[in-house]
Amino acid sequence: MRKPNGSRLGAASCRNTTPHRPLGNLAMLGSGSGSVGASVNSQSTGRAFFWRCFTCLAQLSNPWSMDTTISVPRALTSVRARLSAAAQAAGRNPNDVQLVAVSKTHGADAVAQALAAGQFLFGENRLQEAAGKFPALLAVQPTMRLHLIGGLQTNKAKDAVRLCHVIETLDRPKLADAIYNAVQAAGRCPDLLVQVNIGDEPQKSGVAVAQADGFIRDMVGRFGASLTGLMCIPPANEAPARYFKLLASMADAHGLAVRSMGMSGDFETAIACGATHVRVGSAIFGARG
Ligand SMILES: *Cc1c(COP(=O)(O)O)cnc(C)c1O
């Protein structure tokens, strides 16, 4: 497999001055360094050369240049350790909790770094972005798995069924129809999760809590064993535990194994409440631009 080649942000700009630094550190130096990209040539004045060195050194010691890019392998190690600890604290087997690395807005190079560190489950919230990033990665690493975790338009159902291994956002009958037709055409069915609007928030997608039982029953009837579980995003400014517990109890009531819940800020709580899949983005890949 191709080795990740450092940062998109212009890590090469400092390579001349610090040739022995590992790529992970070089990646941290890149932000905002667009103007120092040219190599030092015979036409450079002493002043220009000074500025190149100064800019690189300034970034070395500037903490603000460090927070947009993190070492993906190191972050993964830390998130995995936190996941295991949370599972153990809840009396659960850490292997029963899957880590879905949410790579939205981050490039294929970031995904490749995670793959190299043994991460094989990924989540994307926009199909178009995933379609631009994942086919090439899947070609070299067919064991990786892509979860669609963002809202899906009916006219994209065909593409989603073709590309994704799990669609976590089934939330309305029209979309169920579109996925059903796409599955017939493709001859394969991804695993499907019903997204529940667990806090009944008007701006969020997902089936309303009051309608969830009926909708889940219909979807199990329609998709059978491919309907594997439920997904939710609790309200942002409230303690999430009671919402996680509500989703877990709904999954129990329908005999569904999968509960996709918990993100960077609350995945440990979600694990304590029975999450089988946590969707973690920024804690692995860094802040999104
Ligand atoms: C972006 C996103 C995540 C990951 O969020 P982080 O806070 O970066 O971990 C999880 N789930 C969904 C549906 C998302 O859109």
PDBQT file of the ligand as one rigid body, heavy atoms in Angstrom, charges set to zero:
ROOT
HETATM    1  C1  LIG A 301     -19.077  14.623  12.227  1.00  0.00    +0.000 C 
HETATM    2  C2  LIG A 301     -19.893  13.557  12.815  1.00  0.00    +0.000 A 
HETATM    3  C3  LIG A 301     -19.377  12.746  13.843  1.00  0.00    +0.000 A 
HETATM    4  C4  LIG A 301     -18.007  12.942  14.452  1.00  0.00    +0.000 C 
HETATM    5  O1  LIG A 301     -17.979  14.116  15.189  1.00  0.00    +0.000 OA
HETATM    6  P1  LIG A 301     -16.702  14.471  16.140  1.00  0.00    +0.000 P 
HETATM    7  O2  LIG A 301     -17.274  15.350  17.158  1.00  0.00    +0.000 OA
HETATM    8  O3  LIG A 301     -15.717  15.138  15.243  1.00  0.00    +0.000 OA
HETATM    9  O4  LIG A 301     -16.194  13.202  16.673  1.00  0.00    +0.000 OA
HETATM   10  C5  LIG A 301     -20.183  11.728  14.320  1.00  0.00    +0.000 A 
HETATM   11  N1  LIG A 301     -21.417  11.509  13.829  1.00  0.00    +0.000 NA
HETATM   12  C6  LIG A 301     -21.945  12.265  12.839  1.00  0.00    +0.000 A 
HETATM   13  C7  LIG A 301     -23.310  11.958  12.324  1.00  0.00    +0.000 C 
HETATM   14  C8  LIG A 301     -21.205  13.314  12.308  1.00  0.00    +0.000 A 
HETATM   15  O5  LIG A 301     -21.734  14.065  11.323  1.00  0.00    +0.000 OA
ENDROOT
TORSDOF 0
